[in-house]
Amino acid sequence: MREHQNFESFWPFYLREHARPATRHWHYVGSTLAMLVLLAAVLTQTWWALLAVPLAGYFFAWVSHAFVERNKPATFTYPLWSLIADYRMYVMFLTGRLDSELVKAGVVPASVEA
C-alpha cells in the first residue's frame, strides 16, 4: 500500500525528496528540455520526437536522485503525482514562491543556507 493517499500529503514528501538545491536545479533542466522537445516536435510535426520528451525530462532528474540526493525517485511509486509536482515545483521556483513551500515541508531553502 502506498504511504500517500492524496496529493496534499504527497507534496511535502516530494519537496523533502528534493531537499538539495542541485537536485531541484537538475529537475528544472530536465523539465525545460522536455518542454522544448515537445514544442519542437509539435512545431515541426516530427511526431516520433515525442518519444524523446519523457527521456529528456526524466534523465536529468533521475541522475540527480542517484548522484546528488542519493534517494529513489518518487516517480517509481507515484508517477502522475511526481509529474504534477515536478511542474508545480518548477513554476513555484520561477515565480519565487518555492522557498516558503520548502520551509512548510521542513526543508531549509538555499536562500536561507547562504
N, C-alpha and C positions, 0 to 999 in steps of 0.2 A: 504494500500500500504506500502511496506517495505521502510524503510528510505535509505538503502544502495542498490544500483543497480548493484554494481560490487565489486569484492574482494578488489580492491585497496582502495576504500573508507571504506570498512568493516574492514580492517586490523588495522588501528589506533583506531577505535572504539573498536575492540576486545581487544587490548592492554590496553585501558583505563578501560575496564570492568574487567581487571586482574591487577589492579594497585598495590595491596598489594602483597609483596613477598610471604607471606604464601599461598595465593590463587594460585599463579603460582607453588609453590612447591607441593601443593596437586595435581595439574594437572599433574605434572611430575610423581608423584607416580602412579596415575591412568593410565597414558599413558604407563608407564613402565610395570605395571601389565597387562594391556591389551595386550601388545606385547608378554609378557611371556606366558600368557594363550593361545594366538594364536599359538605361536611356539610349546608349549607343545601339543596342540590339533593336530597340523599337524604332529609333530614327532611321536606321539603315535597313530595317526589316530583315535582319540576319537572325532568324529565329533560333537556329542551332546555338547561337551565342548565349541564349537564355540559360543553357546548361552551366555556363560559367558563373552565373550570378551567385548561387549558393557557395560555390568553391571560393570565389573572391571574398564573399562575406565571412565565411567561417574559417578560412585558412589562418588569417592573422589572429583571430580570436582564439582558436584552439592552440596555436603556437604560444600565445601569451599565457594561456592557462597552464600549459606544460612547463614553460621555462621562466615565467615571471611570477605568477600567482601560485603555481605548483598545486593545483587542485583540478578536479574533474569538471569539465564544462557542464553547466546546468542544462544545456541543450539536450544532453543524452537522456535526461529524465523528464524534462519539461520543454519539449521542442517549441510549441506555439508560444507559451508564456515567455520563453527565453528570447524568441524573435521580437515579440512585442516589447519586452523590457530593454532589449538592445537599442531599439529605436527611441524608446522613451528616454533612456539614459543619454543617448546622443542628442536629442532635441533639448533636454534639460541642460546639458553641457553647453550647447550652442547659445542658449538663452540665459545662461548664468544662474540657473535655478538648481543645479545639481548639488552644490555644497550643502545646502540645507537638508536635502533628502539624504545625503550621506550621513550627516550628523544624526538625523532621526533613526537611521539604520544602525548607528553605533560605529560608523567609520569616520576617522579623522580625515577631512579633506586635505588635499595637497596645499591649498592656500593657508591652512592653519599650521601645517607641518613646517613650512618655510620660516 
